[in-house]
Amino acid sequence: MARKETDHPDYHFIKVVLTNGTEYTTRSTYGKEGDTLNLDIDPSTHPAWTGGSQQLLDRGGRVSRFNSRFAGLGLAAKK
């Protein structure tokens, strides 16, 4: 069976800019040759990579209701 030319994506070089201004060039299928990809979140700022903690926002009392409903199970928020 013959392979079509469109079977593989078009890889080309783009510039990636991290949130701290660091730039590097890589191959990607994003955009066109020479485009710039500006990241909003990257390993230098995201809590998953930095080990930071995330605060729960209590919208509409949902967290409070959950904590009061399941307080007896030891799942209440730690202070």
N, CA and C of each residue as an Amber inpcrd file, in Angstrom:
protein
   237
   0.8440000  -1.1680000   0.0000000   0.0000000   0.0000000   0.0000000
   0.8930000   1.2360000   0.0000000   0.6200000   2.1560000  -0.8550000
   1.4330000   3.3720000  -0.9840000   1.0690000   4.3760000   0.1050000
   2.0770000   5.0560000   0.6070000   1.8870000   6.0600000   1.6590000
   1.5760000   7.4040000   1.0270000   0.5820000   8.1050000   1.5850000
   0.2580000   9.4380000   1.1050000   1.1980000  10.4450000   1.7610000
   1.4610000  11.5270000   1.0930000   2.3200000  12.5780000   1.6280000
   1.6860000  13.2490000   2.8480000   0.3790000  13.2080000   2.9900000
  -0.3100000  13.8870000   4.0900000  -0.4210000  13.0270000   5.3440000
   0.1920000  11.8430000   5.3670000   0.1180000  10.9750000   6.5360000
   0.8420000  11.5570000   7.7460000   1.8700000  12.3530000   7.5250000
   2.6720000  12.8820000   8.6150000   2.4730000  14.3870000   8.7370000
   2.4260000  14.8830000   9.9600000   2.2430000  16.3290000  10.1380000
   3.4800000  17.0990000   9.6730000   3.2880000  18.3620000   9.3890000
   4.3670000  19.2400000   8.9360000   5.1230000  19.7890000  10.1320000
   6.2920000  19.2330000  10.4130000   7.1380000  19.7300000  11.4960000
   8.0170000  20.8380000  10.9570000   8.1190000  21.9190000  11.7320000
   8.9570000  23.0470000  11.3530000   9.4840000  23.6920000  12.6270000
  10.4150000  24.6190000  12.4920000  11.0110000  25.2680000  13.6550000
  10.1720000  26.4650000  14.0990000   9.9110000  26.5380000  15.4270000
   9.2240000  27.6790000  16.0250000  10.0340000  28.1360000  17.2350000
   9.7470000  29.3360000  17.7060000  10.3850000  29.8610000  18.9140000
   9.3750000  29.7790000  20.0500000   9.7900000  29.2350000  21.1920000
   8.9480000  29.1330000  22.3870000   9.4910000  30.1200000  23.4110000
   8.5870000  30.9510000  23.9810000   8.9790000  31.9320000  24.9820000
   8.2770000  31.5800000  26.2900000   9.0810000  31.3040000  27.3390000
   8.5310000  30.9770000  28.6590000   8.1040000  32.2550000  29.3760000
   7.4190000  32.1030000  30.5030000   6.9050000  33.2620000  31.2390000
   8.0070000  34.1560000  31.7830000   9.1970000  33.6090000  32.0150000
  10.2980000  34.4210000  32.5440000  11.1380000  35.0570000  31.4340000
  10.7240000  34.8910000  30.1820000  11.4290000  35.4980000  29.0620000
  12.4230000  34.5890000  28.3770000  12.6850000  33.4230000  28.9410000
  13.6010000  32.4710000  28.3250000  13.0300000  32.0180000  26.9840000
  13.8820000  31.9660000  25.9750000  13.4530000  31.5520000  24.6390000
  14.2610000  30.3440000  24.1800000  13.6200000  29.4920000  23.4190000
  14.3460000  28.4080000  22.7660000  13.6330000  28.0360000  21.4790000
  14.3480000  27.3890000  20.5930000  13.8050000  26.9710000  19.3030000
  13.6100000  25.4660000  19.3340000  12.4780000  25.0380000  18.8060000
  12.1710000  23.6130000  18.7590000  11.3650000  23.3180000  17.5130000
  11.2350000  22.0510000  17.2130000  10.3890000  21.6450000  16.0890000
   8.9920000  21.3660000  16.6040000   7.9790000  21.7610000  15.8240000
   6.6020000  21.5990000  16.2600000   5.6720000  21.5990000  15.0580000
   4.4300000  21.2000000  15.2910000   3.3940000  21.3170000  14.2660000
   2.5810000  22.5880000  14.4810000   2.9000000  23.3710000  15.5310000
   2.1910000  24.6060000  15.8450000   2.4730000  25.6730000  14.7910000
   1.4420000  26.3250000  14.2870000   1.6100000  27.4670000  13.3980000
   2.4000000  27.1740000  12.1410000   3.2030000  28.2010000  11.7620000
   4.0250000  28.1020000  10.5590000   5.4890000  28.2240000  10.9490000
   6.3650000  27.9530000  10.0180000   7.8060000  28.1030000  10.2270000
   8.1060000  29.5110000  10.7370000   8.8450000  29.6010000  11.8710000
   9.2540000  30.8900000  12.4100000   8.2620000  31.5330000  13.3630000
   7.0760000  30.9330000  13.5670000   6.1030000  31.5010000  14.5120000
   6.6400000  31.4570000  15.9340000   6.0490000  32.2660000  16.8220000
   6.4320000  32.3100000  18.2300000   5.2680000  31.8230000  19.0790000
   5.5430000  30.9100000  20.0070000   4.5570000  30.3980000  20.9500000
   4.9010000  30.9700000  22.3170000   4.0580000  31.8760000  22.8340000
   4.2550000  32.4770000  24.1540000   3.4500000  31.6780000  25.1680000
   4.1330000  31.0870000  26.1380000   3.4720000  30.2570000  27.1380000
   2.9590000  31.1050000  28.2910000   1.7410000  30.8180000  28.7580000
   1.1640000  31.4700000  29.9360000   1.5580000  30.7220000  31.1980000
   1.7320000  29.4090000  31.0770000   2.1060000  28.5490000  32.2040000
   3.2460000  27.6680000  31.7300000   4.2680000  27.5500000  32.5520000
   5.3890000  26.6920000  32.2000000   5.9670000  26.0830000  33.4730000
   6.9310000  25.1800000  33.3590000   7.4720000  24.5010000  34.5420000
   8.0720000  25.4290000  35.5940000   8.4460000  26.6440000  35.2320000
   9.0340000  27.5470000  36.2250000   7.9850000  28.2490000  37.0720000
   6.7100000  28.1970000  36.6750000   5.6670000  28.9100000  37.4220000
   4.5160000  28.0400000  37.9010000   4.3030000  26.8770000  37.3260000
   3.1310000  26.0650000  37.6700000   3.3700000  25.2780000  38.9600000
   2.3840000  25.2890000  39.8780000   2.5460000  24.5820000  41.1580000
   2.8340000  23.0860000  41.0240000   2.3990000  22.4640000  39.9530000
   2.6610000  21.0320000  39.7820000   4.1560000  20.7560000  39.6710000
   4.9120000  21.7020000  39.1330000   6.3580000  21.5220000  38.9870000
   7.1500000  22.2230000  40.0820000   6.5950000  23.2970000  40.6430000
   7.3530000  24.0670000  41.6280000   7.1100000  23.5830000  43.0510000
   6.0940000  22.7400000  43.2640000   5.7940000  22.2370000  44.5970000
   4.9750000  23.2030000  45.4190000   4.4420000  24.2380000  44.7990000
   3.6190000  25.2200000  45.5010000   2.2680000  24.6500000  45.8710000
   1.5950000  25.3170000  46.7750000   0.2700000  24.8460000  47.1710000
  -0.7900000  25.6930000  46.4910000  -1.9520000  25.1230000  46.3960000
  -3.0530000  25.7890000  45.7370000  -4.1620000  25.9990000  46.7570000
  -4.7570000  27.1700000  46.7660000  -5.8320000  27.4810000  47.6960000
  -7.1790000  27.1210000  47.0710000  -8.0680000  26.5380000  47.8700000
  -9.4180000  26.2680000  47.4100000 -10.2560000  27.5290000  47.5760000
 -10.9700000  27.9040000  46.5240000 -11.8770000  29.0400000  46.6210000
 -13.2560000  28.5100000  46.9610000 -13.8880000  29.1040000  47.9580000
 -15.2110000  28.6540000  48.3870000 -16.2640000  29.4600000  47.6370000
 -16.6570000  28.9490000  46.4910000 -17.6490000  29.6330000  45.6700000
 -19.0330000  29.1150000  46.0380000 -19.8670000  30.0000000  46.5170000
 -21.2310000  29.6240000  46.8650000 -21.3090000  28.7240000  48.0760000
 -20.2860000  28.6810000  48.9130000 -20.3060000  27.8810000  50.1210000
 -20.1680000  26.3920000  49.8860000 -19.7510000  25.9850000  48.7180000
 -19.6630000  24.5510000  48.4040000 -18.6520000  23.8310000  49.2840000
 -17.4780000  24.4430000  49.4750000 -16.4580000  23.7990000  50.2980000
 -16.9310000  23.7310000  51.7450000 -17.5570000  24.7960000  52.2250000
 -18.0800000  24.8070000  53.5980000 -19.1430000  23.7360000  53.7840000
 -20.0500000  23.6140000  52.8210000 -21.0910000  22.5840000  52.9090000
 -20.4840000  21.1910000  52.8940000 -19.4840000  20.9720000  52.0380000
 -18.8210000  19.6750000  51.9900000 -18.1640000  19.3680000  53.3280000
 -17.4260000  20.3410000  53.8740000 -16.7380000  20.1220000  55.1460000
 -17.7140000  19.8450000  56.2770000 -18.8380000  20.5600000  56.3230000
 -19.8030000  20.3230000  57.3980000 -20.5280000  18.9880000  57.2050000
 -20.7910000  18.6270000  55.9880000 -21.5060000  17.3800000  55.7030000
 -20.6600000  16.1520000  56.0460000 -19.3560000  16.2190000  55.7580000
 -18.4970000  15.0670000  55.9620000 -17.4940000  15.2560000  57.0870000
 -17.7900000  16.1440000  58.0240000 -16.8660000  16.4370000  59.1250000
 -16.5900000  15.1980000  59.9800000 -17.5610000  14.3430000  60.1560000
 -17.4030000  13.1590000  60.9930000 -16.4930000  12.0930000  60.4000000
 -16.1860000  12.1990000  59.1410000 -15.3460000  11.2040000  58.4820000
 -13.8610000  11.5720000  58.4950000 -13.5390000  12.7020000  59.0680000
 -12.1530000  13.1280000  59.1230000 -11.6430000  13.7180000  57.8310000
 -12.5640000  14.1680000  56.9680000 -12.1780000  14.7470000  55.6990000
 -12.2170000  16.2620000  55.7130000 -12.4860000  16.8530000  56.8420000
 -12.5840000  18.3020000  56.9180000 -11.2410000  18.9480000  56.6060000
 -11.3110000  20.1900000  56.1560000 -10.0860000  20.9160000  55.7810000
  -9.1850000  21.1080000  56.9940000  -7.8860000  20.9610000  56.7590000
  -6.9150000  21.1590000  57.8120000  -6.6290000  22.6390000  57.9570000
  -6.4230000  23.0640000  59.1930000  -6.1630000  24.4870000  59.4220000
  -4.7570000  24.7250000  59.8320000
